[in-house]
Amino acid sequence: MIEFVKTWVSKSEHSANEQDGTLVEVISELLLEAANIDGKIDDKEIEESKHAICSFFDISEGQATKIIQKLHDNAGQKHEFHSLTKQIRDECDYDERMYILSMLWQIVLADDEIDSLESNLMRRLTGLLFVSDIDSAKAKQQAKKRLGLA
């Protein structure tokens, strides 16, 4: 009986870790899309992406680097924003979605300029994540503070 319980708990933990892994990849993919929306990804945007992933998921920088490298290598296999944001909506509460939006703002603001493509992307993601415009503005301010721009 004890072995059955140990096996069951082990399977539950493994399943939870797999779900977390896919959520890490989904959010990381959105961060990389935000970094690349202007046609170029600079080192500052990559570093901010790593930092955001590490702090949100409490993972090491090495793990974040592997995830980003894997997604970068598979860059030709794009997912639609609708499917990515649906998974986030399904697995995250409102405050978590607002924090994710703040991370996205941090990536967009990393080069200290917002072009029209980045602005459009953030408006679309705000709607797709079901975050209000007011809370998106708050998330943008939080990102500016973290970057030392406010």
Contacts in CASP RR format, 6 or more apart in sequence:
PFRMAT RR
TARGET T0000
AUTHOR 0000-0000-0000
METHOD contacts of the structure
MODEL  1
MIEFVKTWVSKSEHSANEQDGTLVEVISELLLEAANIDGKIDDKEIEESK
HAICSFFDISEGQATKIIQKLHDNAGQKHEFHSLTKQIRDECDYDERMYI
LSMLWQIVLADDEIDSLESNLMRRLTGLLFVSDIDSAKAKQQAKKRLGLA
19 91 0 8 1.000
20 57 0 8 1.000
22 87 0 8 1.000
23 57 0 8 1.000
23 87 0 8 1.000
23 88 0 8 1.000
23 91 0 8 1.000
23 92 0 8 1.000
24 53 0 8 1.000
24 57 0 8 1.000
24 59 0 8 1.000
24 67 0 8 1.000
25 67 0 8 1.000
25 70 0 8 1.000
25 71 0 8 1.000
26 84 0 8 1.000
26 87 0 8 1.000
26 88 0 8 1.000
27 53 0 8 1.000
27 56 0 8 1.000
27 88 0 8 1.000
27 100 0 8 1.000
27 103 0 8 1.000
28 49 0 8 1.000
28 53 0 8 1.000
28 64 0 8 1.000
28 67 0 8 1.000
28 68 0 8 1.000
28 71 0 8 1.000
29 71 0 8 1.000
29 79 0 8 1.000
29 84 0 8 1.000
30 81 0 8 1.000
30 84 0 8 1.000
30 85 0 8 1.000
30 88 0 8 1.000
30 100 0 8 1.000
30 104 0 8 1.000
30 125 0 8 1.000
31 49 0 8 1.000
31 52 0 8 1.000
31 53 0 8 1.000
31 103 0 8 1.000
31 104 0 8 1.000
31 107 0 8 1.000
32 41 0 8 1.000
32 49 0 8 1.000
32 68 0 8 1.000
32 71 0 8 1.000
32 72 0 8 1.000
32 75 0 8 1.000
33 81 0 8 1.000
33 121 0 8 1.000
34 104 0 8 1.000
34 107 0 8 1.000
34 108 0 8 1.000
34 118 0 8 1.000
34 121 0 8 1.000
34 122 0 8 1.000
34 125 0 8 1.000
35 41 0 8 1.000
35 42 0 8 1.000
35 45 0 8 1.000
35 46 0 8 1.000
35 49 0 8 1.000
35 107 0 8 1.000
35 110 0 8 1.000
37 108 0 8 1.000
37 117 0 8 1.000
37 118 0 8 1.000
37 121 0 8 1.000
38 115 0 8 1.000
38 117 0 8 1.000
38 118 0 8 1.000
42 110 0 8 1.000
42 111 0 8 1.000
44 110 0 8 1.000
44 111 0 8 1.000
45 107 0 8 1.000
45 110 0 8 1.000
45 111 0 8 1.000
46 68 0 8 1.000
48 106 0 8 1.000
48 107 0 8 1.000
48 110 0 8 1.000
48 147 0 8 1.000
49 64 0 8 1.000
49 68 0 8 1.000
49 107 0 8 1.000
50 61 0 8 1.000
50 64 0 8 1.000
50 65 0 8 1.000
50 68 0 8 1.000
52 103 0 8 1.000
52 106 0 8 1.000
52 107 0 8 1.000
53 59 0 8 1.000
53 64 0 8 1.000
53 67 0 8 1.000
53 68 0 8 1.000
54 60 0 8 1.000
54 61 0 8 1.000
54 63 0 8 1.000
54 64 0 8 1.000
56 99 0 8 1.000
56 100 0 8 1.000
56 103 0 8 1.000
81 124 0 8 1.000
81 125 0 8 1.000
81 128 0 8 1.000
82 128 0 8 1.000
85 125 0 8 1.000
85 128 0 8 1.000
85 129 0 8 1.000
88 97 0 8 1.000
88 100 0 8 1.000
88 129 0 8 1.000
89 97 0 8 1.000
89 129 0 8 1.000
89 130 0 8 1.000
92 100 0 8 1.000
94 130 0 8 1.000
94 131 0 8 1.000
97 129 0 8 1.000
97 130 0 8 1.000
97 131 0 8 1.000
98 131 0 8 1.000
98 135 0 8 1.000
98 138 0 8 1.000
98 139 0 8 1.000
99 139 0 8 1.000
100 129 0 8 1.000
101 122 0 8 1.000
101 125 0 8 1.000
101 126 0 8 1.000
101 129 0 8 1.000
101 131 0 8 1.000
101 135 0 8 1.000
101 136 0 8 1.000
101 139 0 8 1.000
102 139 0 8 1.000
102 140 0 8 1.000
102 142 0 8 1.000
102 143 0 8 1.000
102 146 0 8 1.000
103 143 0 8 1.000
104 122 0 8 1.000
104 125 0 8 1.000
105 122 0 8 1.000
105 136 0 8 1.000
105 139 0 8 1.000
105 140 0 8 1.000
105 142 0 8 1.000
105 143 0 8 1.000
105 144 0 8 1.000
106 143 0 8 1.000
106 146 0 8 1.000
106 147 0 8 1.000
108 114 0 8 1.000
108 118 0 8 1.000
108 121 0 8 1.000
108 122 0 8 1.000
108 143 0 8 1.000
109 140 0 8 1.000
109 143 0 8 1.000
109 144 0 8 1.000
109 147 0 8 1.000
109 149 0 8 1.000
110 147 0 8 1.000
112 147 0 8 1.000
112 149 0 8 1.000
122 136 0 8 1.000
122 140 0 8 1.000
126 132 0 8 1.000
126 133 0 8 1.000
126 136 0 8 1.000
131 139 0 8 1.000
141 150 0 8 1.000
144 150 0 8 1.000
END
